[in-house]
Amino acid sequence: MNTRPSLDGSAGVLKNREAQQIPPLRNYLCLTMFTCFCPAWPINIVALVFSVLAQKSYDEEDYDGSKRLAQKALHLGIASFIIGLVSITAYTVVHFATHVV
């Protein structure tokens, strides 16, 4: 988009206002990719899908939908991490409790 600024510079001010209204992207892709290593696969794969959908929605300039999908990805990512941590802890406790030397 090639626009000429007016004498008072209002085109640059308008462009800056439009740039300030666009919210930053938060799709939590790193978190959801990290949780794919946790043993809670159905939940963390759904979180990863929501994260990718949030990115796609942001690219289509649907900022409210992107924010909503990103929040779902965040909540599912946290739930997946907690479930994975509990699973690993329970497995470790059971393993060392049954193999007493």
N, C-alpha and C positions, 0 to 999 in steps of 0.2 A: 504494500500500500504506500504509494508515493504522494504525500500531501505537501503543499507549500505552506509554510507558516505565514501568518498575517503579520502586519507591521507591529502589532502589539504583542505578538508571540502567543496568541490564544490557542492555536492548534497544538502546540507543545504542552500546554497546560491541560487541554482536554485529553490528550493521549496519556498523560501521567495520571489523571483521575481514573481513566478506564483501566489502566494497569494496576492501580491500587485496589480496585474493587474485586479483582480476581483473587479468590482465596488460594492459599498454597495447597499443593497436592499432598495428601496424607493417605497413602493406601496401605501402609504397614506391610509391604511386600517382604522386607527383610525378616520381620518377626514371623510371618507365616511360612516363609521358606525355612527358617530355623526350626519351627515347630514340626516340620515334616520329618525330622529325625526323632521325634518323640513317639513312643508307642501308643498313639491314640489316632490311628490313621483315618478313620471316617471323619472325625471332627477337623483335623488339620488340613485335610484335602479340601473340605468345604470352605475353610477359612482362606485357603490359597485361591480358590475360585472367586470368593467375594473380593479379595484383594485385586485380582486381575480385572474383575468387573468394575471396581472402583476406578482403576486406571482408565479403562475404556470409557466409562461415563464422564470422567474428567476431560478426556480428549475430545469428546463430543460436546463439551461445554455445558454439561448438566451438573452443575456444582453441588446442588442440593442432593441429587441422587448419589453423587460420588461420596459426599460426606456420610450419607446414610449407609452406603455399602462399606465404606471404610470403618465405620463404627462397628458394624457386624463382624468384619474381618478381625478387628482388634479384640472384640469380646470372645470370638471363637478361638483366636490365637492364644489368648490368655487361658481360656478353659482347657485347650489342648495341652498347653505347657504344664498346667497344674495336674491334669489327669496323667500325663506322661511321667511327671515327677513322682506322683503318688504310686504309680505302677512300678517304676524302677525301685523305689524305696521298699514297697511291699515285697517285691521279688527278692531283693537283697536280704531283707530281714528273714524271710522264709528260708532262703538258701542257707544262710549262716546259722539259723536256729536248728535246722534239721541235720546239718553236717558238723556236729560237735565232735571234737577230737578227744 
